[in-house]
Amino acid sequence: TPLLRGGLTGTAPFHWDGDMASFTTLVHEVFGRRMNGGSLTTEQITALERWGDAQRVPSASPPGDAPAVTRGRALFDDPTVGCATCHGGPRLTNNTTVNVGTGGAFQVPALVGVAWRTPLMHNGCAATLRDRFGACGGGDSHGHTSQLAPAQLDDLVAYLDTL
């Protein structure tokens, strides 16, 4: 599930497949219709959005192995691995909808606070960050990680844990 803490402003379009262009649409569809929460006024939606933006992202884990984190960041930023191609910018997302081999085209999630959002993937198939690089992670359609050694994947996970 995308992290609401730290806000959603600047990450539109919304929802798994990016079919909701605005926060207002998201609230009306998900809260109002799917959750049967009723209609909210424009003022209530604005207040909800401001409240979400004001929530702090949980503190990242302090790096247990600083050299591993450094190596992991280098892998993340390496164009041949491809993580930062989609997970770039201040919220670590390019806000696009992409088919990465995991069952359809889905919104590129922000990776800020990703360690706090397990299970991962649109269907929850990755119980841990490390599991994301296994069978349910979309293979090399979702970053080019199949060539990485287990120790390199551990370094990449060490970096992701610090986001």
MARSELO-963934 format. One record per residue (C-alpha): residue in three letters; x, y, z. Coordinates in steps of 0.5 Angstrom, whole numbers, plus 500, padded with zeros to 3 digits. Layout:
ALAXYZ
...
***
This chain:
THR500500500
PRO503507498
LEU505511505
LEU500516506
ARG505519511
GLY509525508
GLY503527504
LEU501525497
THR501532494
GLY506532488
THR505524487
ALA499524482
PRO496521479
PHE494516484
HIS492509485
TRP495503483
ASP494504476
GLY494511476
ASP487512474
MET485518479
ALA488524476
SER487528483
PHE487527490
THR479529490
THR478524485
LEU481519490
VAL477521496
HIS471521492
GLU472514489
VAL476510495
PHE473513501
GLY466515499
ARG464510494
ARG469504496
MET469505503
ASN462507504
GLY464513507
GLY460518504
SER461525501
LEU466530503
THR466537502
THR471541498
GLU474544505
GLN474537508
ILE478534502
THR483540503
ALA484539510
LEU485531509
GLU490533504
ARG494538508
TRP493533514
GLY497528510
ASP502532508
ALA503534515
GLN505527517
ARG512526518
VAL515519515
PRO517514520
SER524515521
ALA529511517
SER533505520
PRO540507522
PRO545504518
GLY547498521
ASP553497516
ALA554504513
PRO559501508
ALA553496505
VAL549502505
THR554506501
ARG555500496
GLY547499496
ARG546507494
ALA551506488
LEU547500486
PHE541504486
ASP544510482
ASP547505477
PRO544506470
THR545499469
VAL541497475
GLY536502473
CYS532503480
ALA533511480
THR530511473
CYS523510476
HIS525512483
GLY528518483
GLY527525485
PRO525528492
ARG520522493
LEU523517489
THR518516484
ASN517519477
ASN509518478
THR508514472
THR504508470
VAL509502468
ASN508495466
VAL514492470
GLY512485469
THR508484476
GLY501483473
GLY499489469
ALA501497469
PHE502500476
GLN503507479
VAL511507481
PRO510508488
ALA515513492
LEU520509496
VAL520514502
GLY519510508
VAL519503504
ALA521499509
TRP515501513
ARG510498508
THR511491508
PRO508487505
LEU510490498
MET508490491
HIS501491489
ASN499484491
GLY503484497
CYS507478495
ALA514481498
ALA513480505
THR520483506
LEU524488502
ARG529482500
ASP523478497
ARG522484492
PHE528481489
GLY525474488
ALA520471484
CYS514476485
GLY518482483
GLY518482476
GLY524480474
ASP529484470
SER523488467
HIS523491474
GLY530494474
HIS536490472
THR537486478
SER538478476
GLN545479475
LEU546482482
ALA550477487
PRO546475493
ALA551480497
GLN549486492
LEU542485493
ASP543485501
ASP547492500
LEU541494496
VAL536492501
ALA541496506
TYR540502502
LEU533501502
ASP532500509
THR535507510
LEU530511506
***
